[in-house]
């Protein structure tokens, strides 16, 4: 299994403060868009790019095609992203930001069953939100294997979260359970989410199974 495939088993760039180009502001605009407008545009670019990369492949999609689907000029797209690689890296950085926030939260709470359950709940939200991105990365892994920093992020973030889930004094068996729990959540959601009508039910099932892996025999939690 290669690096991106491993990462899918286990998705920011800060918004620029500059004035957006006239093409993006629209006819008659006299003021630069606010931070929310820039963030929304950036997210829309990411969404369209993921869809096109999934449908036509990373190498088979151009920045011009992304701009055309957005209804903006290529110059307007350049305001946010200079290359397709920038888009991929932004997706990975957004994912890293979410994982850093979750790891930070976990460090501030006691390592008991309640905290572990909440870690799984919050991680489930990240997995569900990023599942389309992970599928796209998996589909285009051959073209993206040169992005070493992105690959390290995709591999290391779940490992860091697993350490928090297992705790500082965890045995190798407990660490393995934590890593397998996170991996099972990614796999379970990625393969089943499109096959069910009730995603909330699936989410609850996936979290419960992961919880059974993490806390099968633990006792005396504070």
N, C-alpha and C positions, 0 to 999 in steps of 0.2 A: 504493500500500500504506500502510495507516495505522500508527500507532505500535505497537500491540500485535502486529499481524501482523509488523511488522519485528522485534520482539523475539523472537517465536517462531522466526523464521528464524535469527537469530544464535546461582523460586519460590524471630534472630527476636526476635519480642517476648520479653523476658525473662519467665520464669515468676514469677508473683506470690508473694511470701513470706507473704501473709496466710493465715489459716485459711479453708478452703473452706466454702461454705454446707452446712448439714446435709443438704439434698437430695442433694448430690453425694457426701457421705461415706458415706451408706447408713445403714440402721437399726442402732442400737446402737453406732455409731462414737463414740469418745470422744477421739480425737486427730486433729489436722490431718494430711492426707496429706503424705507426704514429697515431695521435689523430683521424684523419678522419677514418682510418681503424678500430680502436677500436669502434668508434661511429657507423659506418656502420654495424659492426658485431653485436653490441648490438641491433640495430634497427631490424636487420634480425632475431635475436632470438625472439624479441618481436613479430614480425609479424607472424613467424611460430607458436609461442605459442598461440597467439590469434586464429589463424586458427584451431589449434588442440583442444584448449579449447572449441571453438564453435562447432566443429564437434563431439568430443568424450566426452566433459565435462571436467571440471577442475579436478575432482577426477579420471576420467578415463584416464588421460594423465600423463605420467611419464616424468621426465627429460631425461631419456634415449631415449624415443621416440622423444622428441624435438631435441636432439643431432643427432639422426639418420637421421631425415629429413633435418638437416643442413649439414650433411656429416662431422661432427666432433666427437671427442670422448666426453664422459661425463665429463672427466677431463677438456677439453678445454671449455666446457659450464660453468663449475664451476668458471672459471676465471672471468666470467661476472656476473653470478647469482648462488647463493648457493642453492636456493630452488625455487619452483613454486611460493611461496608467494613473494619472492624477485621480480619475474617478474611482478606480479600483482601490487606490490607497486611501481615499476619503471614506469609502465604505468600511475598510478595515479599521481605520482610526476611529470611526463612530462606534464600531463594535468594541474596540479597546476602551473607549471612554465609558461605555456602559458597564463593561466588566470591571474596570478600575473602581467605578462607583459602588458596585456590588461588593467587591473585595474590601473596599474601605468600610462599607457598612458592616460587613461581617466581623472585621477587626474590632469594631466598637461595641460588639455585643457578646454576651457570654457564650461559650461553646457548649450549649446544651441542645436538647432535642428540639425545642421551640425555635431556636436560631437556625439550626440545620434545616428545619422544615421551611422556614421563611427564605433561606438561601435558595432552596429548590423552587419555591414559588416564583421568586424574582428571576431566577435563571430560566425558568419555563417561559416567562414573558419575553426575555431576550431571544430565546430560541424561536419562538413563534413569530416574533417580529422580523427576525433575520433569516428565516428559512428560505425565502426566495433568493436571497443573496448567496447563501451557502450552496444551494442547488446550482446557481449560475457558476460559482467558483469551481464546483466539482465538475461541471460539464466542460469548463474551459481550462482545466488544470494543466494540460500540456502547454498552452500558450502563456500561462501565468507563472510557470515554475521559476522564471528568472527573477521574480519579485521577492528576493530573500527576506527583506524586512517585514513584508506583509505575511510571509509564511511563518516567520518567527512569532509574530503577534498571534496568528491564528492557532499556533500550537501551544504557546506559553500561557496565554490567558486562562484557558481551562485548567491547566496544570496548577496555576497559582490559586484558582478558586477551589480546586480539589484539596489543596493543602489547608485552606481555611475551613473547608467542610469537614476534613478529617481531624483537625486540631493539631497542636504542636507536639503532643506526645503520642501521636498515633502510631500503631504498629504498621508494618508493611501491608498486612492484610486489610487494615482499615483504610489505608491510603489507596489501595487497589480498589476497594469497594467504592470509595468516594469518586475516583476517576471513572469507574465503570458506571456509576450512577449517572454522572453528567453525560457520558457517552451514550447511554441508553436513552436519555431524554432527547438528545439530538436525533438519533436514529429513529426512535419511535415516532417522533413528530414528523420528521422529514418524509417517512414512508407512508404514514397513515393519515396525515392531515387532509389530504385531498380525497380520501376514500370514505370519510365520515360526514354525516350531516350535522352532528353536534360536536363542535370543536371544544367547547367548555368541558364536556364529558371526557373527551379524549385527554385534555390537559390534566384533569383531575386523576385519571387513570395513570398517566405517565408519571405524574408527581408521586402518586402512592407507590408505584413500583420502584421508583428511584429511592423513596424513603425506606422501603423494605431492604434495599441494598445497603443503605448507609447505616441504618439503625436496627439490624435484626436482633441483636443480643445485648445492646448497650444497657447498662443499669447505672443507678446512682448519679444521674445527671443533676446538676444544680439548677 
